[in-house]
Amino acid sequence: MAEMSNHIARNLKHYREAAGLSTVELAERMGCVEACITDFEAGKVEPRGNCAKSLAVALGITPDELTRAEPPPPKPMKVTDPGDGR
């Protein structure tokens, strides 16, 4: 896996999960099949040009966030309401 593909694969999975989307749901937003998304996340194929831009838009991020070398920020923790103890 090329270094850039590695960054994109890691970032894509991070932002997809942070958005609460499955690979199927992201594929539907993109108008492609799930295998495209899983191949991107596995680093088998690197999204280029308009595809990378479309992925970023579908995830609500910038193309730079998708391709940056630094790891994305940690995912926010889900806080559950402990209730009032009754």
C-alpha positions as CSV (number, residue, x, y, z in Angstrom):
1,M,0.0,0.0,0.0
2,A,1.5,3.4,-1.0
3,E,2.0,5.9,1.8
4,M,-0.7,8.3,0.5
5,S,-3.2,5.4,0.1
6,N,-2.5,4.5,3.7
7,H,-3.3,8.0,4.9
8,I,-6.5,8.2,2.9
9,A,-7.6,4.7,3.9
10,R,-7.1,5.5,7.6
11,N,-8.8,8.9,7.3
12,L,-11.7,7.7,5.3
13,K,-12.5,5.0,7.8
14,H,-12.1,7.4,10.7
15,Y,-14.4,10.1,9.2
16,R,-17.0,7.5,8.0
17,E,-17.3,6.0,11.4
18,A,-17.4,9.4,13.0
19,A,-20.3,10.3,10.7
20,G,-22.0,7.1,11.9
21,L,-22.1,5.7,8.4
22,S,-21.7,2.1,7.3
23,T,-19.7,1.4,4.1
24,V,-23.1,0.6,2.4
25,E,-24.5,4.0,3.4
26,L,-21.4,5.9,2.2
27,A,-21.5,4.0,-1.0
28,E,-25.2,5.0,-1.5
29,R,-24.3,8.6,-0.9
30,M,-21.5,8.3,-3.5
31,G,-23.6,6.5,-6.0
32,C,-21.2,3.5,-6.1
33,V,-21.0,0.0,-4.8
34,E,-19.8,-0.9,-1.3
35,A,-16.7,-2.6,-2.8
36,C,-15.4,0.8,-3.9
37,I,-15.5,2.1,-0.3
38,T,-14.0,-1.1,1.2
39,D,-11.2,-1.0,-1.4
40,F,-10.5,2.6,-0.5
41,E,-10.4,1.8,3.2
42,A,-8.2,-1.2,2.6
43,G,-5.8,0.9,0.6
44,K,-6.2,-1.3,-2.5
45,V,-7.4,1.7,-4.6
46,E,-6.7,5.4,-4.0
47,P,-9.6,7.7,-4.8
48,R,-8.5,10.5,-7.1
49,G,-9.8,13.8,-8.4
50,N,-13.5,14.1,-8.3
51,C,-14.0,10.9,-6.4
52,A,-11.8,12.1,-3.5
53,K,-13.8,15.4,-3.6
54,S,-17.1,13.6,-3.6
55,L,-16.0,11.4,-0.7
56,A,-15.1,14.5,1.3
57,V,-18.4,16.2,0.6
58,A,-20.3,13.0,1.5
59,L,-18.5,12.9,4.8
60,G,-18.8,16.7,5.5
61,I,-15.0,17.2,5.5
62,T,-12.5,18.9,3.2
63,P,-10.4,17.0,0.6
64,D,-7.3,18.1,2.7
65,E,-8.7,16.3,5.8
66,L,-9.1,13.2,3.7
67,T,-5.6,13.2,2.4
68,R,-3.6,14.6,5.4
69,A,-0.7,12.6,6.7
70,E,-1.3,13.4,10.3
71,P,-3.9,11.1,12.0
72,P,-7.3,12.7,12.4
73,P,-8.4,13.9,15.8
74,P,-9.8,11.3,18.2
75,K,-13.4,10.4,17.8
76,P,-15.7,12.1,20.3
77,M,-16.7,9.8,23.1
78,K,-20.4,9.0,23.3
79,V,-21.8,10.0,26.6
80,T,-24.8,8.1,27.9
81,D,-27.3,9.7,30.3
82,P,-26.9,7.9,33.6
83,G,-30.4,8.9,34.5
84,D,-31.3,10.3,37.9
85,G,-30.6,7.0,39.7
86,R,-34.2,6.2,40.5
